Amino acid sequence: MTPAKTAAAGRPAPRGRIDKRQAILDGAFAVFARRGYAGACVQEIAEEAGVAKPTVYNHLSDKENLFRHAMTAAADLVMAENLAVVERLREPGDDLRAALEDVGNRLLHTCCGQRARSLRALTYAQLAAFPDLAEVVQGRTSERIGEALGDRFARLALAGRLDTRDPARAAEQFLALLTGPMEARSRLGTRKVGATETQEIARAAVHTFLRAYAPGNA
């Protein structure tokens, strides 16, 4: 390899190429969510992304590869949204109950957003064809948020504001108290749950959680 080629290989990809790839991934996820994997075609994905069909193949070789990368990219976006919500517990203020209710409510809105719902539906629908994808998606969403929440709970426990020797389990149970009722009331994402009902779910989850983990079981 010549020095010129070596230097070029060490440089990051041009901004335009990165933006075009992201547009393809966004467009692909939108089409897969709308049509399902079997019903989606590369031509429609190209049109959704605003690029030529050969450009899609140049970036992501085939439909299967496109699906995998689009799902991973969508999972990363959902993860980022959830982590931003959990980060609000870094400085929860004097009223921990109110802070937890706020975080719980925001997590429910994020988890029930269109992208998250489509991500879950596509993962379940393609489980037989892409069994490894469930682990990828779960690792980037529920597992990652559980880790972040466990870290926040560990810090709250050290500060004497929660009573738990197992912050990871506390985080798992907190999320279960939120997502279990929401899955039931939304009929697995097929029924829209209003803002008032969502707040009630978050409030009930926090009440039960603090009955178990507040110092003195207050």
Order of alpha helices (4+ residues) and beta strands (2+ residues): alpha-alpha-alpha-alpha-alpha-alpha-alpha-alpha-alpha-alpha-alpha
